[in-house]
Amino acid sequence: MAQNEKKGSGKKKIVLTGGGTAGHVSPNLALLPYLQEAGYEVTYIGSKNGIEKNLIADFGLPYVGISTGKLRRYFDMKNFTDPFRVIHGFREARRFLKKYRPDVVFSKGGFVSVPVVRAAGSLHIPCVIHESDMTPGLANKLCFRSATKICCNFPETLEMVPSDKAVLTGTPIRGELFTGDRDKGLAICGFTADKPVLMVMGGSQGAVSVNNAVRGNLPALLKTFQIVHLCGKGHFDVSLQHTPGYIQFEYVKEDLKHLFAAADILVSRAGANAICEILALGKPSLLIPLPTKGSRGDQILNANSFAEQGFSEVVEDEKAGDLIVEKAVAIYENRAKYQEAMKASSQTDAIPIIMKLIEEVQK
């Protein structure tokens, strides 16, 4: 049946996809209430056992798991088998999409999105994809041809994607993050209201070097700050469990909004979604981007862009242990300067723009 024919229910259908990290899921979840309010029936396609499956579980969405594999730029024995998983995932996604017949697909990226977007393209289903980083990742690059529109987070990215598809949107931010209560956040941590709070985030998987930089300088940092440390799964340090003014969590979900509200400044990796949430909340930050030896260097570009715009300060991963105390104290003392720069930003209104694009590509 043609894509623009009426569905039996008369209700518009959208498929969301993206996974591998929380950063490839949270923007989809930020859009979810707006899609539901607009009357969409929403289904999520992710990998069979990825982090996205657990993150989506609490939202009551139908979830379709497909095979997926990572397409690496470096040698790995899995490079010989993963392409077959991607091909199998393409067939699984195409079979589902052909039966479900959504009006549109929205992809946040990650390698699970490749077979989904390519399958949608083969069925002439319009696709809107989102690139959070300054330089497009390989997964999204493989989806460019099948995409109808490409949402970009940084102005610089517009020059790196097809000009007839590129739109500067920013990143969708979860509305719940704006509803945090500072007093509740302080109570959760057992902190007082008369000493500033430093919040440390290493990403959903944690960051060993960031954790080590904080813990290696804990006595010096605690002279100025109370510290709430989101250290990542498996990185809880039992020996520091009862340190006054310091609390650590492997992962926080419902209470994250309250911890953000309690924080005066942040130390964070420079994943695009994380720093866009920090920007939207107006929190001065010290960014410690993932080094090139562990990534393609996108976090370094993201962090430098934010520093140039006056939102943050940046310290290299290998220098974090030596500079974290000095930098954190200086950021707190000059926090008003960063807050003013963030207030003047126009990169915090992504959801209305993306919702409009989702409607327009169906016409």
Secondary structure, DSSP 4 states (H G I P E B T S, - for coil): --TTSPPSS---EEEEE--SSGGGTHHHHHHHHHHHHTT-EEEEEEESSSHHHHHHHTTT--EEEE------SS--GGGGTHHHHHHHHHHHHHHHHHHH--SEEEE--STTHHHHHHHHHHTT--EEEEE-SSS--HHHHTTGGG-SEEEESSGGGGGGS-TTTEEE------GGGGG--HHHHHHHHT--SSS-EEEEE--TT--HHHHHHHHHTHHHHHTT-EEEEE--TT---GGGTT-TTEEEES--STTHHHHHHH-SEEEE---HHHHHHHHHHT--EEE-PPPGGGSSSHHHHHHHHHHHTTSEEE--GGGHHHHHHHHHHHHHHTHHHHHHHHHT-S-S-HHHHHHHHHHHTT-
